[in-house]
């Protein structure tokens, strides 16, 4: 593409691990494969040497002047909000993030040299007020959750206040102190009103629609570009070999549940644990495998359960999907989970709720089943039914790998970059 020839793009993401980081890294690598001069900038590096053209800003500690100011004048508003958010957040919700950042990203040499600044999950990394006031370059912002347009939550869990103005956030305990969500919302909205050439991308239509209804993003151009992933790793593997790798019995039905944190309520763990009891009545020989860390005590009471631990290596994760007959994805609210795409590319059907990006990808009877209601009874029924189907795993894998082939994603972004540079 002549419009993108010689173009430099820099991706900003707070971390280099986690779901959003994984999606960001996959796009970065796909663009490099298409000869785009792509760079990745994160707050720190935990996977040193594994990602090409990857830099970190480094951990930031208060300077001596900053410490002196705090000592004599007390904490700044941003520090007060941070402390309040930690103190007030209900533990069963996801992280709550404020719009202040650790680092002035526009001063970094790689950002200064870039033609396109591509934002991803930038909570606590990019400072809204400073960034949008000073940035004059075209911005692409790929949303991985809802935080970019809320007062602090990353998933609203049904709350619609972000469509007008966040206040008295239901994810925070009531307090007579500062209304953190309201302050954050106004800071973000004022900052975004200064944004110039910005284009919003969502991996799912659901998230794009949420952004379109939001008070902050409703006037910005937006489109849907699905994630891509390494379809050479996530493909149909031999099931017997996969089960042998994890010491999973060969001739039993196997159900898989994956979550970075097993005790994450948004991922549906409690609904799933209730549902699995009913599934075991229909399939008493069922082996339920769990991948993730924290919350292992929640699964100890499930008969014949296997905790495979946390798996970071993609090839091992692909084998875990290949070992399963069915992958359970009971997320109550989600964008476009990488685990769903990985499972389908490995040929393993997915059972999930009719919510978020899952409802856009799962096709009843073709690559999985949808539980229409978000409760344990519907989920149990869908899982039990899934074990009765004769799934065409090769077709599931082939269709998914065509849909999520990384070059398709990269070319869609290259076209968008070219349009922004030409406008």
C-alpha positions, 0 to 999 in steps of 0.5 A: 500500500503506497499510503503506508509505505515508510510509515511509522506506527507505535502501539501503546499498551500499559502491560506486555501481558494479559488479554489486551496486551496479547491482542496488541502484540499479535497486531504489532507482529502481524504488521511487521510481517506486512513490512510496516515499521511498527513499534511497541511501547509498554510501561515495563517488560516482563517478556524480555527479548520475545517481542521485536521492536519492543521498548519500555518506559521503565518504572517511575518513582516520585522525584525528590521535588515531588516527594517534597511537595507531597510532604508540605502540601499533601497528596494531589487530587490524583493520589487521593482518587487512587487511594479512594478507588482502591479502598472503595472498590467492591472486590468482586468487580474488575480493576477500577482505573483513573485517567492520570498516567505514570508517564508523558508518552509524547516525550518518548523518542519512539512516539515522537518519531511515529506517524500514527499513534495507536492506543490500546489498553492504556489505563494508568499509563497515558495521562488523558489531559496531557496527551490529548492537549498536546498530541497533534498526530493521527490517533487510532484507539483499539478498545479492549474494554469499556474503560476508555469511555467510563468514569473508571470501570472496565466493564459497566456490568449493565450500568448505563451511566457512561452514556450521559455522565458517570457518578456514584459508581455502583462498583464503588462503595458509597462514600461522602468523600470525592465522587471518583467516577464523576471527577474521572468522567469529567476529566476524560470528557474534557480531554477528549473534546480536544482530540483532533484526528482520532479513529475508534476501533472495536474488535466486537460490534457490541463494544463498538455500539457501547462506544457509540452510545457513550457521551465521550465517543459518540461523535468519533468515527469508529469501526469493527476490526476483529482480532487476529492470532497465530493460526499456525499455533492455534489449529487442530491438534491430535486430541489423544496426544494433547490429553497425554500431555496433561495426563487427562484420561483418554476416553472421557468427556472433557470440559475446559474453563479458562480465566487469567484469574479463576475467581473473576466473577465477570468471567462467570465462575460462580455461575459455572460452578453451579451449572457444572453440578447439573452437568455431572448428573448427566455426565458423571464421568466428566473431567473438568479442567481449569486453566488460570491462577488464584481462586483454585479453592473454588474448584476443589469440591468439583469431582474429577476436576483438574487444575492445569495451572496458569499456561503462558506458552501459546503452544501449550495453551493450544494443546489444552484446547485440543484436549477438551471436547467443549470449552465453557465461556460463561462471561457475563460481559466481555469484548471478544475473548482471545480464549474463544478465538483460540478454542475455535481455531483449535476445533473445540466448540464453545458454549457461552452466554448471549452477550458481548462478542461471544454472541457475534461469533458462536453459531448454534450447532456450527461451532458451539451453543448459546445459553440464552439466559445468563443463569446456571440452568441455561448454561448447564443445559447448553453444556450438557447438550454440547456433549451430545453433538457430533461436532465437525472439529476440522471445519470449526478450526478451518472456518475460525482460522480463516476469520482470524488470520493475522494478515487480514487484521493487519491489512484492515489496519493498514487501510485505516492508517492510510486513510488517516494519513491522507486526510 
